[in-house]
């Protein structure tokens, strides 16, 4: 069937305080369309411009079946390739094309890729709080609901946010100008809860108090909750690399499922030091844009889990290739799945999770009710696993009329990620 791209639409919507970008490709075949995730929540309108002004005129009239050629030619069409804006724009197109191909074949995308390697995908959820008791309560609540893998984060004790503190520096944001979620005394973003996004903008962060606080949390949870759940933790690249090496060794005894984003991408060489000194499982990748950044990390077995944000690297087409390479080196997948991965992105993640033999774990941000309503077909999660509905394509749709009712809200700083700061006012990486 010679089906061509007829039109491309971009939907900018914010049903529950997170800005989402969804792409819809209409075809020359009546009622045949596909949707894809292009969410780059810190720069969403730039992604929309990239699609509307550049990719759309480049792609109208192309055969929807030629996914590989469309990805490769679109990738080089700007001459300078790579970067989050272009990659997210490409992802929206790419996922929508896979959705269309699945509908044409009357198969879920995972069947197009070779079928299922498992029936469902194990997920992890986020437990956070201002002290060890609050985190423990959340952990126990998740365990009662059937979750076995839980990421734990806690506010750094003894530090205060700039908001409401007596001391202000010239770098301190004006609280009145900030219209997003409330500030709290912490430092790690909890994308699963739109009312508890910490460090957007953040308060004061100092590495050593954080390290002591995190170790105290791990010790408490192992003593109080025990060893019958998988514990994860995200460093979020915020500590000096040599302290990261020490931290990875120090937490080895708590047997984490993985330790995430221990270093920034520019500090990848430090992973060799970690590998030589301890066996703490390492996850990395959500800050990578270029698929080629992953190659040495997999080849040298410096990571155990590929933590790529699928839309950030360009969609299903590059993700399945990276996963295939990971399988050859026994590196498992753990696709990024926070609240600013749209439901379409979660559906795309799941299709690869079910197909990939080297699947490790899937991050899961529990979607608010309005978001779930806007995207019918959101994968079901029960007993700690994410399940496909088995429908053709990605198995998910967009309620366009509802999406139009929830446009983007005005945000301070354009909605940019507000940095945390050290006590002297200097910036800390997000």
C-alpha positions as CSV (number, residue, x, y, z in Angstrom):
1,X,0.0,0.0,0.0
2,X,1.5,3.3,-1.1
3,X,0.5,5.5,1.8
4,X,2.1,9.0,2.1
5,X,2.4,11.6,4.8
6,X,-0.4,14.1,4.2
7,X,-0.1,16.4,7.2
8,X,1.7,16.8,10.5
9,X,0.2,18.4,13.5
10,X,1.8,19.4,16.9
11,X,-0.3,19.5,20.1
12,X,1.1,21.5,23.0
13,X,-0.9,20.6,26.1
14,X,-0.5,20.8,29.8
15,X,-3.2,18.7,31.5
16,X,-1.5,18.3,34.9
17,X,1.3,21.0,35.3
18,X,3.8,19.3,32.9
19,X,4.1,20.6,29.4
20,X,3.7,17.8,26.8
21,X,4.4,17.8,23.1
22,X,2.5,15.3,20.9
23,X,2.9,14.8,17.2
24,X,0.1,13.5,14.9
25,X,0.8,12.3,11.3
26,X,-2.2,12.1,9.0
27,X,-1.8,10.0,5.9
28,X,-3.4,9.8,2.4
29,X,-5.3,6.8,3.7
30,X,-8.5,8.1,5.3
31,X,-8.6,7.7,9.1
32,X,-5.1,6.2,9.2
33,X,-2.8,8.3,11.5
34,X,-0.1,7.9,14.1
35,X,0.9,9.8,17.2
36,X,4.4,10.2,18.8
37,X,6.0,11.8,21.8
38,X,8.2,14.9,21.2
39,X,8.1,16.2,24.8
40,X,11.1,18.5,25.8
41,X,9.3,20.1,28.6
42,X,12.0,22.8,29.2
43,X,11.9,23.9,25.5
44,X,8.6,22.7,24.1
45,X,7.9,25.5,21.7
46,X,11.3,25.2,20.1
47,X,10.5,21.6,19.3
48,X,7.1,22.6,17.8
49,X,8.9,25.2,15.6
50,X,11.4,22.6,14.4
51,X,8.6,20.3,13.3
52,X,6.2,22.9,11.8
53,X,8.8,25.0,10.0
54,X,11.4,22.4,9.0
55,X,10.5,18.8,9.3
56,X,6.9,19.1,8.1
57,X,7.7,20.7,4.7
58,X,10.6,18.2,4.4
59,X,8.4,15.2,5.0
60,X,5.0,15.9,3.3
61,X,4.5,13.4,0.5
62,X,7.0,10.8,1.7
63,X,6.0,7.1,2.0
64,X,5.1,6.3,5.6
65,X,6.6,2.9,5.3
66,X,10.2,4.2,4.9
67,X,10.8,4.9,8.5
68,X,14.6,4.2,8.3
69,X,15.1,6.5,5.4
70,X,12.9,9.2,6.9
71,X,14.9,9.1,10.1
72,X,18.3,9.2,8.4
73,X,17.5,12.0,6.0
74,X,15.7,14.1,8.6
75,X,18.6,13.7,10.9
76,X,21.1,15.3,8.4
77,X,18.6,17.7,6.8
78,X,19.8,20.5,9.1
79,X,23.4,19.6,8.3
80,X,24.4,20.2,11.9
81,X,22.7,17.2,13.7
82,X,22.1,16.2,17.2
83,X,20.8,18.2,20.1
84,X,17.6,17.9,22.2
85,X,15.4,20.1,20.0
86,X,16.1,18.3,16.8
87,X,16.1,14.9,18.4
88,X,12.7,15.4,20.2
89,X,11.2,16.7,17.0
90,X,12.5,13.6,15.2
91,X,11.2,11.4,17.9
92,X,7.6,12.7,17.5
93,X,7.8,11.9,13.8
94,X,9.5,8.5,14.3
95,X,7.1,7.2,17.0
96,X,4.1,8.3,14.9
97,X,5.4,6.4,11.9
98,X,5.9,3.2,13.9
99,X,2.4,3.7,15.2
100,X,1.1,3.9,11.6
101,X,3.1,0.9,10.5
102,X,1.7,-1.1,13.4
103,X,-1.9,-0.1,12.5
104,X,-1.3,-1.0,8.8
105,X,0.0,-4.4,9.8
106,X,-2.7,-4.8,12.5
107,X,0.1,-5.6,15.0
108,X,1.5,-4.0,18.1
109,X,4.9,-2.4,17.5
110,X,6.5,-5.0,19.6
111,X,5.3,-7.7,17.2
112,X,6.8,-5.7,14.3
113,X,10.1,-5.8,16.1
114,X,10.1,-9.5,16.5
115,X,7.5,-10.2,19.2
116,X,7.6,-10.4,23.0
117,X,10.4,-11.6,25.1
118,X,8.2,-11.2,28.2
119,X,4.6,-10.8,29.1
120,X,5.0,-7.5,31.0
121,X,7.6,-5.0,32.1
122,X,8.7,-4.6,35.7
123,X,8.6,-0.9,36.8
124,X,10.0,1.2,39.5
125,X,8.3,4.1,41.3
126,X,9.5,7.1,43.3
127,X,9.5,7.4,47.1
128,X,10.6,10.7,48.5
129,X,10.2,12.8,51.6
130,X,11.8,15.3,54.0
131,X,13.0,12.6,56.4
132,X,13.6,8.9,56.7
133,X,10.2,8.2,58.2
134,X,8.4,9.9,55.4
135,X,10.4,7.9,52.8
136,X,9.9,4.7,54.7
137,X,6.1,5.2,54.8
138,X,6.0,5.7,51.0
139,X,8.2,2.7,50.4
140,X,5.9,0.5,52.6
141,X,2.8,1.9,50.8
142,X,4.3,1.0,47.4
143,X,5.3,-2.5,48.5
144,X,1.7,-3.1,49.7
145,X,0.5,-2.1,46.2
146,X,2.7,-4.7,44.7
147,X,5.8,-2.7,43.6
148,X,9.1,-4.3,44.1
149,X,11.5,-1.7,42.7
150,X,11.5,1.7,44.4
151,X,13.7,4.7,43.9
152,X,14.3,6.5,47.2
153,X,15.3,10.2,47.6
154,X,15.3,12.4,50.7
155,X,15.7,16.1,51.5
156,X,19.2,17.0,52.4
157,X,19.0,17.6,56.2
158,X,20.3,20.8,57.7
159,X,20.0,22.9,54.5
160,X,17.4,25.5,53.7
161,X,16.0,26.8,50.5
162,X,16.5,30.3,49.4
163,X,12.8,30.7,49.4
164,X,11.8,31.9,52.9
165,X,15.3,32.0,54.2
166,X,16.7,35.1,55.9
167,X,19.8,35.1,53.7
168,X,19.5,36.1,50.1
169,X,22.2,36.5,47.4
170,X,22.2,38.3,44.2
171,X,21.5,35.0,42.5
172,X,18.5,34.2,44.5
173,X,15.3,34.1,42.4
174,X,12.4,36.2,43.3
175,X,9.8,33.9,44.9
176,X,7.0,36.1,43.7
177,X,8.1,35.5,40.1
178,X,8.0,31.8,40.5
179,X,4.5,30.4,39.5
180,X,5.4,26.7,39.5
181,X,5.3,24.1,42.3
182,X,6.3,25.1,45.8
183,X,9.9,25.0,46.9
184,X,11.0,22.6,49.6
185,X,14.2,21.9,51.4
186,X,15.6,19.3,49.0
187,X,17.5,19.0,45.8
188,X,16.3,16.1,43.6
189,X,13.5,16.4,41.1
190,X,10.5,14.2,41.7
191,X,8.9,14.2,38.3
192,X,6.2,11.7,39.5
193,X,4.5,14.4,41.6
194,X,3.7,17.7,40.0
195,X,3.1,19.3,43.3
196,X,6.4,18.2,44.8
197,X,8.9,19.2,42.2
198,X,12.0,20.0,44.2
199,X,14.8,22.1,43.0
200,X,12.7,23.9,40.3
201,X,14.1,26.4,41.4
202,X,16.0,24.7,44.2
203,X,17.4,25.8,47.5
204,X,20.9,25.4,48.7
205,X,22.7,22.2,47.9
206,X,26.0,21.0,49.4
207,X,27.6,17.7,48.4
208,X,28.8,16.3,51.7
209,X,25.6,16.9,53.7
210,X,23.7,15.2,50.8
211,X,26.0,12.2,50.8
212,X,25.6,11.8,54.6
213,X,21.8,12.2,54.3
214,X,21.6,9.6,51.5
215,X,23.7,7.0,53.3
216,X,21.6,7.6,56.5
217,X,18.4,6.9,54.4
218,X,19.8,3.6,52.9
219,X,20.9,2.4,56.3
220,X,17.5,3.2,57.8
221,X,15.5,1.5,55.0
222,X,17.6,-1.7,55.1
223,X,17.2,-1.9,58.9
224,X,13.5,-1.0,59.0
225,X,12.0,-2.3,55.7
226,X,14.6,-4.9,55.0
227,X,16.2,-6.5,51.9
228,X,13.1,-7.9,50.2
229,X,12.7,-4.9,47.8
230,X,15.0,-3.5,45.2
231,X,16.3,0.0,46.1
232,X,17.4,2.6,43.6
233,X,18.9,6.0,44.0
234,X,19.5,9.0,41.6
235,X,22.6,11.2,42.3
236,X,21.6,13.5,39.3
237,X,25.3,14.4,38.5
238,X,25.5,16.9,41.4
239,X,28.5,15.9,43.3
240,X,32.2,16.3,42.4
241,X,33.4,13.2,40.5
242,X,35.9,12.0,43.1
243,X,33.1,12.1,45.8
244,X,31.0,10.0,43.4
245,X,33.7,7.3,43.3
246,X,33.7,7.3,47.1
247,X,29.9,7.2,47.3
248,X,29.6,4.3,44.9
249,X,32.0,2.3,47.1
250,X,30.3,3.4,50.3
251,X,26.8,2.3,49.2
252,X,28.0,-1.1,47.8
253,X,26.9,-2.8,51.1
254,X,23.3,-1.7,50.7
255,X,23.0,-3.6,47.4
256,X,21.2,-1.0,45.3
257,X,19.5,-2.2,42.2
258,X,21.3,0.7,40.5
259,X,22.9,4.0,41.3
260,X,21.9,6.6,38.7
261,X,23.7,9.6,37.0
262,X,26.7,9.4,39.3
263,X,28.6,11.7,36.9
264,X,27.8,14.3,34.2
265,X,28.2,13.1,30.6
266,X,31.4,15.1,30.3
267,X,32.9,13.1,33.2
268,X,32.3,9.6,31.8
269,X,35.9,8.6,32.3
270,X,35.4,8.5,36.0
271,X,33.2,5.5,35.5
272,X,36.4,3.5,34.9
273,X,37.5,4.3,38.5
274,X,34.2,3.1,39.9
275,X,34.3,-0.1,37.9
276,X,37.8,-0.8,39.2
277,X,36.9,-0.2,42.8
278,X,33.4,-1.6,43.5
279,X,30.5,-3.6,42.1
280,X,27.6,-1.1,42.6
281,X,25.4,-1.4,39.5
282,X,25.5,1.8,37.5
283,X,22.7,3.4,35.4
284,X,23.4,6.3,33.0
285,X,22.0,8.0,29.9
286,X,19.1,10.4,30.3
287,X,21.4,13.3,29.6
288,X,22.8,11.8,26.4
289,X,21.6,13.3,23.1
290,X,23.9,11.5,20.6
291,X,23.6,7.7,20.2
292,X,27.3,7.7,19.7
293,X,27.9,8.8,23.3
294,X,26.6,5.4,24.4
295,X,29.0,3.3,22.4
296,X,32.2,3.5,24.6
297,X,30.1,3.2,27.7
298,X,28.6,-0.1,26.5
299,X,31.7,-1.4,24.8
300,X,33.8,-1.0,27.9
301,X,31.0,-2.3,30.2
302,X,31.1,0.9,32.3
303,X,27.4,0.9,32.9
304,X,24.9,-1.8,33.7
305,X,21.7,0.0,32.6
306,X,21.0,2.3,29.6
307,X,18.9,5.2,31.1
308,X,18.2,6.9,27.8
309,X,15.2,9.3,27.4
310,X,13.8,7.9,24.1
311,X,12.6,11.2,22.6
312,X,15.9,12.8,23.6
313,X,17.8,10.6,21.2
314,X,15.3,10.6,18.4
315,X,12.7,7.9,19.0
316,X,12.2,4.2,18.5
317,X,14.5,3.8,15.5
318,X,17.8,4.8,17.3
319,X,16.6,3.3,20.7
320,X,16.2,-0.2,19.2
321,X,19.7,-0.1,17.8
322,X,21.2,1.0,21.0
323,X,19.3,-1.7,22.8
324,X,20.6,-4.3,20.4
325,X,24.2,-3.2,21.1
326,X,23.6,-3.4,24.8
327,X,22.4,-7.0,24.5
328,X,25.7,-8.0,23.0
329,X,27.5,-6.6,26.0
330,X,25.0,-7.7,28.6
331,X,24.0,-4.1,29.4
332,X,20.3,-3.8,30.2
333,X,17.7,-1.2,29.4
334,X,16.0,1.2,31.8
335,X,14.4,3.8,29.6
336,X,13.8,7.1,31.2
337,X,10.1,7.4,32.2
338,X,9.4,10.4,34.4
339,X,6.3,12.6,34.4
340,X,7.6,14.6,31.5
341,X,7.7,11.5,29.3
342,X,4.2,11.8,27.9
343,X,1.8,8.8,28.0
344,X,2.7,8.2,24.3
345,X,6.4,8.0,25.3
346,X,5.5,5.5,28.0
347,X,3.7,3.4,25.4
348,X,6.7,3.5,23.1
349,X,9.0,2.5,26.0
350,X,6.7,-0.4,26.8
351,X,6.8,-1.7,23.3
352,X,10.6,-1.9,23.4
353,X,10.5,-3.3,26.9
354,X,8.4,-6.2,25.8
355,X,10.6,-7.0,22.8
356,X,14.0,-6.4,24.2
357,X,15.6,-9.5,25.7
358,X,18.1,-7.3,27.6
359,X,15.3,-5.4,29.4
360,X,16.2,-4.4,32.9
361,X,13.5,-2.1,34.5
362,X,11.1,0.6,33.4
363,X,10.8,3.9,35.3
364,X,7.1,4.7,35.9
365,X,5.6,8.0,36.9
366,X,2.0,7.5,38.1
367,X,-0.1,9.6,35.8
368,X,-2.7,12.0,37.2
369,X,-6.3,11.3,36.2
370,X,-6.6,14.1,33.7
371,X,-3.5,13.0,31.8
372,X,-4.7,9.5,31.7
373,X,-8.1,10.6,30.3
374,X,-6.4,12.8,27.6
375,X,-4.4,9.8,26.4
376,X,-6.8,6.8,26.2
377,X,-4.9,3.5,26.1
378,X,-2.3,4.4,28.7
379,X,-0.6,1.1,29.6
380,X,-2.0,-0.6,32.7
381,X,0.2,-1.0,35.7
382,X,-0.6,-3.7,38.3
383,X,1.4,-5.8,40.7
384,X,4.5,-3.8,39.9
385,X,4.4,-4.5,36.1
386,X,3.3,-2.5,33.1
387,X,1.1,-4.4,30.7
388,X,0.3,-3.8,27.0
389,X,-3.3,-3.6,25.8
390,X,-2.2,-5.5,22.7
391,X,-3.7,-3.0,20.3
392,X,-2.1,-2.2,16.9
393,X,0.7,0.3,16.7
394,X,1.6,1.9,20.0
395,X,-1.8,1.1,21.5
396,X,-2.5,4.7,22.6
397,X,-4.3,7.7,21.3
398,X,-4.8,11.5,22.0
399,X,-8.1,13.2,22.8
400,X,-7.5,16.2,20.6
401,X,-10.5,18.2,21.9
402,X,-9.5,17.7,25.4
403,X,-5.9,18.6,24.6
404,X,-7.1,22.0,23.2
405,X,-8.7,22.8,26.5
406,X,-5.5,22.6,28.4
407,X,-2.9,24.9,26.6
408,X,0.4,25.8,28.1
409,X,0.4,28.0,31.2
410,X,2.6,31.0,31.6
411,X,5.7,30.2,33.6
412,X,8.4,32.1,35.2
413,X,11.8,32.0,33.4
414,X,9.9,30.5,30.4
415,X,9.6,27.3,32.3
416,X,13.3,26.7,32.3
417,X,14.9,24.3,34.8
418,X,15.9,26.5,37.8
419,X,19.3,25.5,39.1
420,X,20.1,24.6,42.7
421,X,23.0,26.6,44.2
422,X,25.7,26.1,46.7
423,X,25.9,28.1,49.9
424,X,28.1,30.7,48.1
425,X,25.5,31.2,45.4
426,X,27.3,29.2,42.6
427,X,25.2,27.1,40.3
428,X,24.9,23.3,40.8
429,X,24.1,21.1,37.8
430,X,20.5,19.9,37.7
